[in-house]
Amino acid sequence: MNLQKAIETLPQKGFLDLDVPKNIDLVKEINRLRQEKNAVILAHYYQVAEIQDIADFVGDSLALAQAAAKTDADIILFAGVHFMAETAKILNPDKKVLLPDLLAGCSLAESAPREQFEAFKKQHPDHVVVSYVNTSADIKALTDIVCTSSNAEKIINSIPKDKKIIFAPDKNLGSYLIKKTGRDMLLWDGACEVHEEFSLEKILALKAEYPEAKIIAHPESRDYILNIADYIGSTSGLLKYVQNSDAKAFIIATESGILHKMAQIAPDKILIPAPPQHDETGCACAECPYMKRNTLEKIYLALNYELPEVNVEEELRKKALVSIERMLELS
């Protein structure tokens, strides 16, 4: 397929459908291209191992937003999902932001459509709106303060106690924060399909097999998972816990991509992915199908042709920027 035809099919396929030259060293070529073009590769912990290994920076949503805000690169290639690249563009309007696959979306972000959320907000005009970073630019523009799982408790506690709060879109994280902060928040009914799917029965079976293992969970998980967890924390929090804990084994209830970094920082630990209720991948682990759409081949093509590019209309960008900057100031 020629370049023009590949560009024409981008909206449908989400990526440049071009053949990568045979027998090239993808890592070498990616390194060459990012040096030539002053590009930075930012990757989430949920990316496949080979992408994490070639990234300039690997982090959770908060750390990636902070890295995007500070970079002096001309091009930001975001190995993650669409809302992350969109956030990078909001913070860097004069930089080119690339997403290797535009169809790398997010079930949580998609659970809060703009029209419905805007109507919901209008029904509660006296509420401060706190939205998880896993949202579209449209929702961030309707938000007072963005948060991540790393700083959500701090941000909720920063809001005066006489202020009512809407928390969106993750009902599981919101429920957890209500317990942690004591605030009576109004929750939007959204969830992450990966964290919703953990099997209590299978986790308890693993616990019986590894009785010394600590169960650790991301707060996007359901209550019945959090209730049996020895530790609940953000992606970066889970990493730190495994690294610093005296325990030797861990059952990990979050997206399985994190195990790559965990194995690097704690090579002597036994890391067991918490299984989902429905195992469609054959790995007995929880995988985000959107995160896994990115590949080294797509990263090479994106850097080479500087496509697909993520843009945000300027008026929308300015509105969304306010809520993100408030989060970064508090973080």
N, C-alpha and C positions, 0 to 999 in steps of 0.2 A: 504494500500500500504506500502511495506517495504521500508527502507531507501535507499537501493541500487536502487530500481526501481524509487523512488522519485527523486534521483540524476540524473538518466538517462533521466527523463522527464523535468528536469530543463530548458534546452534550449527552449523547446516548450511552457511550461507553465509559466516560469519565476520565479516560487517560488517552495518551497518544498511542494508537494501535500501529506501531511501527516495529519492524524487525530490528533487534539489537544485533550489530555486527558479530558474526561468529568469531570465536577464539580471542575475544578481547578480555582483558583483565578488568572486570567491572569496578573493583575497588580502586585500582590504579587510575582508571579513566574518571571516576567520580572525584578522586583527589585532584586530578589535573584540572578538571572543569571548575571545581569550587575555588581553586587558587587563581585561575585565570579570570574568573568572573567576580571575585571577592564575594563568594557566597558562603553562608553558614547553614549547616544542617542541624536542625533541632528535632529531637526524637523523644517520644513518650516511652515510658517503661513498658508499655504494652505492645510495642513493636517487636517484630521477630529479632532474634539475636544478632543476625548479620547486619541489620540496620542499626541497632543500638551500638554495635562495635565500630561503625564508620562515622557515627554522628559526632559533631563538635561538642554537643551538649545533650545529655539525657536527663530527663527530670519528670516530675509530676506537673499537674496543670499550673500550680502557683509558680514553681521554679521556671517553667517554660515561659510563662507570661513575663516574669521578671527578666529572663534572658532576652526575650524578644524586645523588651523596652530598652535594653542597654546596648544592643548590638550596633556595631558600626559597619556591618556588611551592607553591600548594595542589594544583595538578593538573600531572602530568607526562604530556605526550603524546609517545609514543615512535614516531617514524617510522623503523622498523627492523623487526626480526623478534622473535618471541615471547620467546626467551631474554633479549633485551636489556631488554624491558619487565619481564619477571619479575625480572631483576637489580635494576632500579630499584625495584620493589616490595619486594624483600628489604631494600634499603637504606633505604626510606622507608615503613614500615608504616602511618603515619598520613596519607599522601598518597594521592590518587586517581591511579592510573596507567592511562592509556588507550593502546590499540593500535588503530589504525584498521581493521586486518583481523586477526582472530584466527588466520586460516589462513596468515599470514605466518610460516611455520616456518623450519626450517634442516635441511638434509640431514645436516650434520655432527652437530648435536645429536641428531637422530633415530637416528644410527648407534650410539648408546650407550643402549639401553633399561635402565631401572633394575634389573629383576630379573636380567638377565644380568650387568650390571656389578657388582652387589652380590655375586653368586656368584663372579665373577672375583676380586674384592677379598678375599673370605674364603679363597680358595685361596692368597693371598700376604699373610698377616697381618703380616709383618715389613717390608712396603714402605710408604714414604711415597707418598700419592696426590696427584699434580699433575694437575689437569684444566684444559683450555682453557676460557675463558669461554663458548665456543659449546657449552654443555651446559644441560640442564634443571636446575631447582632440586633435583630428586631426586638427580642426579649430584653437584651442588655439596655436598649434604648428606653425601655419602659421600667427600668430598674433603678433604684436609688444606690444600692451597693452590691457589687458582685462579690462572691466568695468562692473559695475552693474548700475541699475537705480538710486541708492543712490549717486554714485560718478561720473556718466558719464559726467556731465557738467564740473566738476572739471578736469577730465582727458582730455577732449577735449581742455579746456582752457590751459592745461599745454603744449600742443604741439605748437611749434613755428608757427606763423601765415604764414610764407613762405612755410610751409610744407603742401602738399596735403594729404587728409585723405580719406580712405575707412572706412565706418562704416557698420558693419554686426552683426547679420543677420536681426535685426528688423527694417523694413522701417518706422514704426510708431514712435518708439523711436528716430530713426535717424532724421526724419522730425521735430520732436519736438526740438531736440538738435540744428538743423540748425537755427531754430527761436530763441532759447535761446542764442546761442553763436555767431551767424552771420557767422559761417564757412560754406563754400560751399563744403559739403562733398558728396562723391560718395556713394550711398546707395545700399546695397544688398537687393534683393526683397524677404524678409522673414517676417513672422508674427506669433504671438501667436493666436491659434484658439479660445481661450477663450476671449481675449481682442478684437479680430476682430468682435465678434458676438453681441456686445451690440446694443440694439435697440434705436435709437434716438427717435422714436415716443413713445415708451413705457416709456422712461426716462422723456420725456416732459409731458406725462400724469401723471406720479408720481409727477412731480414738480407742476403741476396744483392742484393735490390733497394735496400736502404738500408744499405750497408756501414759507414757512419759511425755508425749508430744503436747505442745501448747497449740491451742486453736487460736488463730489470729484472723481478724476479719476487717474488711473495709466497711465504713458506716453506710454505704449504699445497699448493704445486704439487708434482708428481712429481719424482723425482730427475733424470730425463733433461731436465727443463726447468731445474732449478736448476743442473745441471752446465754449461749453456751461458750462464748468466746472468752479466752483468757486475756486478750488484748484487742482493742478496737482502735484503728487509726487510719490516717490517710496513706496513700501509696508510699510517700517518703517516711511516714511514721512506722509503717510495717517494716520497711527496710532497716531502719535504725533499731527497732525492737529485736529483730533477728540477729543483727550484728552485735548488740550489746547484752543480750540475754544469756544467762548461764545454761539455759535449756539446750538440748542437743537436737531436738526434732520439732518440727512445726507443721501443722496442717493449715494451709493458707487459703483463705476464702476471699480471693480477688482474681482478676484476670491473670492468666498463667504466664504472660509475658514477663511479669515481675521476677519470676524465678531465675531468669538469666542474671540479672544484677545481684540478686540475693546470693547466688552460687559464687559470684565473683568476690563479694565482700565477706562472705562467710562460708568458705569452701569446706569447712569441717562439719557443717550442720546438715541434718537430714531434712530435705524440703519436700513436702507432700502437697500437691495441689488438691484443693477441695473439689470434689466432683459435682457436676450439675445433675439435676433430675433426669435430663434427657441428654445422653451422650451421642452426639452426631458426628464428632470428629475422630473418635476412636482413641483419643489420648486420655480419656477419663479426667479431663481438666476443663476449665472454663475459658473459652476464647472469644474475643470480640471479633466478629466477622468483618467489621468495618476497619478496625485497626490493621487486620491482616491483609487488607487489599493492597497495601503498599509493599513494593518489592524493590530489590536493588536495580532491576531492569527499568522499572518505572522512574526511579530516582535518577538514573543515568539519562533517560530520555528527557525528563523534566529539566534537568540542568543543561543539557545540550541544546534544547529548543526553547527553553525558558517558558514552558507551558506544561500543564494548565496553570493559569494565573488566577489568584483569588483577589477580587476587588470588592470594595464596599462603597456605596454611594455616599458622597461627602456629608450631606445633611444627616443621614443615618449614622455615619461614622462619628460625627461630633457628639450626637446624643448618647451613643453607646460608650464613648470614651469617658464620659463623666463618671459612670458607675465603676468602670475598670480602674480609673485613676484613684477613686476613693478607696478601693480595695488595696491598691499598691501602697498608698499612703499609710494605711492601717497595718500593713504587713511589714 
